[in-house]
Amino acid sequence: RLPATVTVQSSAPYKRHYWFRPPAGLETVPYVAFRFESGAVNADTERYLLLPPAVHPSGAVYSFLPGHGPGDHAAV
């Protein structure tokens, strides 16, 4: 189970982008995206960070899930 965090609705109802703060003391983040698939976490070197209200090529508009926007979670 992942902790409650800022969550973005992607191009389909079941697709999500979860935002997590990097560990304290980390000066640079080598990748901006990771994939949680098949029980593993992998850096996704072919992706980039999208922010609402970006528009997906399908026409879907990225949006924060209700109750999971940047102002809905305490800074940790």
N, C-alpha and C positions, 0 to 999 in steps of 0.2 A: 504494500500500500504506500502510495506517495503522500507526502504531507499536503495540506490545503495550500494552494498557491494560485497565482494569477494564471488564468486559463483562457485561451483564445479558441473560438470556433473557427475551424478551417473551411475547406471547400465542400465538405459533406457533414451531415449531422454527427457522424461517429468519429470524425477526425478532429483532433485537439492539438494545440500547442501549449505546453506547460512551461512556465517561466520559473527558474530557480536562481537564487543568488549564488555566485561562486564562493568557494571557501574563503574565510578571512585570510588576509596576507597574500592572496594570489594577485599579482600585479597585472598580468595579462591573461586573457582567456584565449587559448589557441583555436578553439572552434566555437561557433555560436549556436550550433544545432547538434543534437544527439537523437538517436533513434532507439526507442524501446521496442524491440521486436524479438520474438522467439526466445524469450527469457534472457536476453542479453542487451547491454547498453553499448552502443557504438557511436563514435564521433562521425558526424555526417559532413564530410569535406566538400560535398557538392551543393550544399544548401546555403541559404542566407536568412537573416532575421527579417520577418515581416511584422508590421504593426497595424492594428486596426486604425483606420478603416480601409486598408489596402484591398484591392480587388483582384481576386484569383482569375486566371485566364478563362475559367468556366463562367465568370460573371458573378460568382458568389462573393459576398463582402465579408472579410474577416471581422469578427466582433468579439468583445469580451463576454464570457458567459455571465449571466446575472449572478451577482454575489461573488464573482471571482475576478473583478477588475483590480487595477493597481491600488485603488483606495480602500479596497475591501479586506486587505490582509495586513497585519502588523509587520513592520520591518523586522527581520530576524538576522 
